[in-house]
Amino acid sequence: MTPPALDRGALSDFRALAGRIDGNGPRYTSYPTADRFHNGPDLSLYHDALDACRADAPAPLSLYLHIPFCENICYYCGCNKIITRDHGRSARYVTYLGREMALVAGRLGTRRQVLQSHWGGGTPTFLNPEEMRRVMALLNTHFTLAAEGEHSIEIDPRRVDQDRMALLAELGFNRVSLGVQDFDPEVQQAIHRIQPFEETRAVVDAARALGFRSVSLDLIYGLPHQTAARFGRTIDQVLALRPHRLSVYSYAHLPHVFKPQRRIDETALPPAGEKLDILVSTIERLTAEGYVYIGMDHFALPDDDLAVAQREGRLQRNFQGYSTHAGYDQVGLGISAIGAIAGRYVQNARTLDDYYGALDQGRLPLARGLAMTADDHLRREIIGDLMCHGVLDLAGIEARHGIDFNLTFAAELAELGRLSADGLVRCEPGRITVTPLGRLLVRRVAMVFDRYLRDDAARPLDNGARAANDGAQPIRIVPRYSRVV
């Protein structure tokens, strides 16, 4: 199942509709979303998850490893990070990562194959070469990183050189994700991230020369001083680099949640209309230059694995966004990391003190978690199909879950009828299809099937619940709800 392609008509309708339908919505890197996890669950939740995963051996795993350290602060950032120039702190962290790996691997029993791994942050390349080698050696002691798998790392182009890129290749990484945000000097000054284009190009050139399978760039729109014309010049420079993948994220200004954002001049932020123009013109330009719109904020070249997976109906979604290997149990390592294992979500402690304290006691550093219900599994499948494939096969869902779709989702179908009137979906016998216009607002379509949002809407919110609506959604600590457009 391949989602219908975007066209100029969809983008034109999107401009007209976005102002009316705009709102806050989850990104659905998981369902239920991370803000629904229970604080302080019994450790047996994690043990049960790993025991169930052990019983599923030898199925491959996905693995996320969080390195929280950064040398400098970027004012826009909402990630779970620790700003420090003291590299002695990372040496201790590596030791405790080894302890956590040993506990997890011991519970799994056998040395499991990892088909997808990702190092995020923070800045993973904050670790010095010896520390990186040590972490990789620990991983290879407790797991088997498949040579044919996807092994990626987030890098700050300001903090790596040719030698460090060669080290990453030596360690087995075959994909790199580079933070860019914007190449405009005034924007960079406003967000405290000075990153010349030539510096970024040198890293991209090194990655290609070293044979990395994929280079991805991250951009952010909605930052101070951005306009459609100025961001267009950044897109020109990005296209000159021709990355395999692009992520174009919407900036969510929440200074009451993320203190560094208080240093951003709110009067310099682009108004809603200009921000929408930046998004639409970016989509138009990237698709005109041959990039495939994967969905949400992701783009890829036609021969990239993401685009191929989408064409073949294999695209999935996990905590790293769109993925070709999201169906495997995911182990999370490091502070705030989330695991999705055997129908349970588990999240580690968010502070170093809590993380170290748990491991000093010989226990897994669990902070929050959730055991999925049958209803959660059903809705996760529906939301995943909508966001990845743009189609719901109602008969298939009914057969797999033993339900009558029309009876189970009567309220949702009524709401879909209203979205159909707006041109976002087509409701046909046995099939619901997201239109090209709906692909641009797919989170709004997915939200129809979010039972937690529906329950929230059915009861008044107290002050505490309202505050929770502006909470955080790790692994990358971003707002639980960001703008739908």
Secondary structure, 3 states (H helix, E strand, C coil): CCCCCCCHHHHHHHHHHHHHHCCEECCCCCCCCHHHCEECCCCHHHHHHHHHHHHCCCCCEEEEEEECEECCCCCCCCCCCEECCCCHHHHHHHHHHHHHHHHHHHHHCCCEEEEEEEEEECCHHHCCHHHHHHHHHHHHHHEEEEEEEEEEEEECHHHCCHHHHHHHHHHCCCEEEEEEECCCHHHHHHHCCCCCHHHHHHHHHHHHHCCCCEEEEEEEECCCCCCHHHHHHHHHHHHHHCCCEEEEEECCCCCCCCHHHHHCCHHHCCCHHHHHHHHHHHHHHHHHCCCEEEECCEEECCCCHHHHHHHCCCCEEECCEEECCCCCEEEEECCCCEEEECCEEEEECCCHHHHHHHHHCCCCCEEEEEECCHHHHHHHHHHHHHHHCCEEEHHHHHHHHCCCHHHHCHHHHHHHHHHHHCCCEEEECCEEEECHHHHHCHHHHHHHHCHHHHHHHHCCCCHHHHHHCCCEECCCCEECCEECC
